[in-house]
Amino acid sequence: MIEVEFHRPISHGGLGIYLFDFKVGYNGKTFIAKPAKLEWLELDDYMAHANPFLEISRIDVDPFLKSIRNQLDERGVKSEPQTKLEGVLEATKFHLQDMRDLVFKKEAQCFGKTL
């Protein structure tokens, strides 16, 4: 199973990304991906079908993506849909409180009390 960990290197303040593979069939040994230098190539029309930067095996795709999601969650990075949903929930919470205030104020007025 592949897992991802993010760490901030002390030397330059960037982000270190580590890939671990926990091999069940290898006496429980843990493997780490070799460091690789990220190099950029200018994309032209002839490279429309360039090779991917990283390929993950079919059985490791879901654990790999979940591990990335967990690392992002730990750092407070939220996806756009998640941020929108939280905003809607917050607005709903305030709306419900406003409705409670109106209902209970009217109830109190019905009993001759004003809050």
PADO-447952 format. One record per atom (N, C-alpha, C): x, y, z; residue in one letter. Coordinates in steps of 0.02 Angstrom, whole numbers, padded with zeros to 5 digits, always signed. Example, Ala and Ser with C-alpha at 12.3 -4.5 7.8 and 13.67 -1.06 7.14 Angstrom:
BEGIN
+00660-00284+00390A+00615-00225+00390A+00660-00165+00390A+00642-00112+00354S+00684-00053+00357S+00645+00002+00394S
//
This chain:
BEGIN
+00042-00058+00000M+00000+00000+00000M+00045+00062+00000M+00029+00109-00044I+00069+00170-00049I+00039+00224-00005I+00082+00260+00030E+00061+00317+00070E+00105+00376+00053E+00077+00435+00060V+00112+00497+00046V+00119+00536+00111V+00176+00568+00120E+00185+00613+00177E+00216+00678+00151E+00192+00734+00178F+00219+00800+00161F+00259+00824+00221F+00318+00850+00208H+00359+00880+00261H+00391+00944+00233H+00397+00992+00275R+00430+01055+00255R+00505+01050+00269R+00545+01048+00217P+00618+01047+00228P+00641+01111+00262P+00684+01104+00311I+00709+01161+00348I+00751+01207+00304I+00785+01179+00255S+00834+01217+00217S+00804+01271+00173S+00748+01259+00140H+00724+01309+00092H+00650+01326+00100H+00615+01298+00149G+00546+01317+00162G+00496+01291+00112G+00517+01248+00066G+00471+01219+00017G+00431+01162+00047G+00419+01112+00008L+00380+01054+00031L+00414+00991+00006L+00428+00946+00052G+00455+00880+00035G+00398+00830+00030G+00395+00793-00023I+00343+00743-00032I+00377+00675-00033I+00355+00633+00014Y+00384+00566+00021Y+00332+00514+00003Y+00353+00463-00034L+00310+00407-00052L+00336+00345-00017L+00293+00314+00022F+00310+00252+00056F+00268+00195+00028F+00297+00137+00023D+00261+00077+00001D+00270+00024+00055D+00215+00006+00086F+00217-00046+00138F+00201-00112+00105F+00253-00152+00093K+00246-00215+00057K+00228-00271+00105K+00167-00296+00099V+00144-00350+00142V+00183-00414+00127V+00196-00427+00064G+00229-00489+00044G+00304-00490+00054G+00333-00436+00078Y+00405-00432+00088Y+00422-00429+00162Y+00393-00474+00201N+00406-00478+00273N+00391-00412+00309N+00341-00376+00284G+00321-00314+00317G+00369-00256+00308G+00414-00260+00260K+00463-00207+00249K+00429-00145+00220K+00458-00088+00236T+00435-00024+00209T+00486+00001+00159T+00462+00025+00102F+00505+00052+00050F+00489+00126+00041F+00539+00164+00020I+00529+00235+00007I+00552+00249-00064I+00516+00293-00099A+00533+00310-00168A+00599+00349-00170A+00639+00334-00220K+00702+00369-00230K+00687+00442-00245K+00729+00487-00219P+00720+00558-00236P+00725+00568-00312P+00683+00610-00337A+00683+00626-00408A+00682+00701-00417A+00716+00725-00467K+00716+00797-00481K+00659+00811-00529K+00618+00859-00510L+00562+00879-00552L+00589+00926-00606L+00584+00905-00667E+00608+00944-00723E+00549+00962-00768E+00550+01022-00795W+00495+01046-00837W+00517+01049-00910W+00474+01025-00953L+00486+01028-01025L+00431+01070-01056L+00450+01111-01104E+00400+01151-01139E+00357+01103-01181E+00293+01111-01173L+00246+01067-01209L+00233+01097-01278L+00244+01056-01329D+00227+01078-01397D+00178+01029-01427D+00157+01042-01488D+00106+01001-01521D+00128+00928-01527D+00192+00916-01534Y+00216+00848-01544Y+00217+00808-01479Y+00212+00841-01422M+00215+00807-01358M+00146+00801-01326M+00094+00807-01366A+00026+00803-01340A+00013+00738-01303A+00051+00686-01321H+00043+00621-01289H+00105+00604-01249H+00130+00652-01211A+00190+00641-01170A+00176+00590-01115A+00228+00560-01090N+00222+00512-01035N+00203+00549-00971N+00165+00516-00926P+00147+00548-00863P+00209+00557-00818P+00205+00605-00774F+00258+00617-00726F+00265+00558-00678F+00208+00529-00659L+00207+00475-00610L+00151+00427-00628L+00166+00363-00627E+00114+00312-00638E+00107+00271-00575E+00045+00259-00556I+00030+00219-00496I-00007+00157-00518I+00011+00100-00490S-00023+00038-00509S-00096+00039-00489S-00136+00000-00522R-00209-00001-00512R-00226-00015-00439R-00191-00062-00407I-00209-00080-00338I-00188-00026-00288I-00143+00018-00308D-00118+00070-00263D-00152+00138-00273D-00193+00145-00325V-00222+00211-00340V-00264+00239-00282V-00313+00201-00258D-00357+00227-00205D-00319+00241-00141D-00277+00195-00116P-00239+00212-00055P-00193+00273-00065P-00164+00280-00124F-00121+00337-00140F-00160+00402-00136F-00218+00404-00168L-00259+00465-00169L-00286+00481-00099L-00306+00430-00062K-00330+00441+00006K-00274+00469+00050K-00215+00445+00040S-00158+00468+00079S-00144+00542+00063S-00149+00561+00000I-00140+00631-00018I-00195+00674+00014I-00257+00650+00011R-00312+00686+00041R-00301+00695+00116R-00278+00643+00150N-00265+00648+00222N-00210+00699+00237N-00158+00700+00197Q-00104+00748+00207Q-00129+00820+00196Q-00172+00829+00146L-00200+00896+00135L-00246+00916+00192L-00286+00869+00216D-00330+00884+00273D-00290+00904+00335D-00235+00870+00348E-00193+00886+00406E-00165+00956+00402E-00157+00982+00342R-00130+01049+00332R-00184+01101+00322R-00248+01080+00328G-00303+01128+00322G-00319+01148+00251G-00293+01112+00202V-00307+01127+00132V-00373+01093+00113V-00421+01134+00092K-00487+01107+00076K-00502+01116+00002K-00539+01068-00025S-00558+01073-00095S-00611+01126-00103S-00619+01151-00163E-00669+01203-00175E-00740+01180-00157E-00762+01120-00177P-00829+01098-00157P-00837+01093-00081P-00785+01071-00047Q-00788+01065+00026Q-00795+01134+00058Q-00758+01183+00032T-00762+01251+00058T-00831+01281+00047T-00859+01269-00013K-00927+01294-00028K-00978+01262+00018K-00972+01197+00029L-01019+01161+00072L-01016+01188+00143L-00956+01201+00168E-00950+01229+00235E-00982+01297+00240E-00976+01337+00186G-01008+01403+00185G-01084+01398+00187G-01111+01350+00149V-01183+01339+00148V-01207+01316+00216V-01171+01270+00247L-01190+01246+00314L-01188+01302+00366L-01138+01344+00361E-01133+01401+00408E-01192+01449+00399E-01209+01464+00336A-01266+01508+00322A-01331+01476+00348A-01338+01411+00339T-01398+01376+00362T-01403+01379+00438T-01346+01372+00471K-01345+01375+00544K-01371+01443+00569K-01347+01498+00537F-01370+01564+00557F-01443+01575+00541F-01465+01549+00484H-01535+01555+00464H-01580+01520+00515H-01560+01460+00535L-01599+01423+00585L-01602+01460+00651L-01547+01491+00671Q-01547+01529+00733Q-01594+01589+00728Q-01593+01623+00670D-01639+01679+00659D-01712+01656+00664D-01727+01598+00634M-01795+01572+00637M-01815+01554+00709M-01770+01525+00747R-01784+01509+00817R-01799+01573+00856R-01757+01623+00844D-01767+01687+00879D-01837+01715+00864D-01857+01713+00801L-01923+01739+00782L-01979+01699+00814L-01975+01633+00810V-02028+01590+00837V-02034+01598+00912V-01979+01596+00948F-01983+01600+01021F-02003+01670+01044F-01986+01721+01005K-02007+01790+01022K-02083+01795+01015K-02111+01766+00961K-02183+01767+00951K-02219+01727+01005K-02190+01669+01024E-02220+01629+01077E-02222+01669+01142E-02167+01702+01158A-02164+01742+01219A-02215+01798+01218A-02227+01829+01160Q-02276+01883+01154Q-02346+01856+01162Q-02359+01795+01140C-02425+01763+01147C-02442+01752+01220C-02392+01741+01261F-02404+01729+01332F-02398+01793+01373F-02397+01851+01338G-02395+01914+01372G-02327+01934+01396G-02275+01901+01370K-02207+01918+01390K-02169+01939+01328K-02127+01987+01335T-02084+02006+01280T-02012+01997+01303T-01974+01959+01263L-01904+01946+01281L-01858+02000+01255L
//
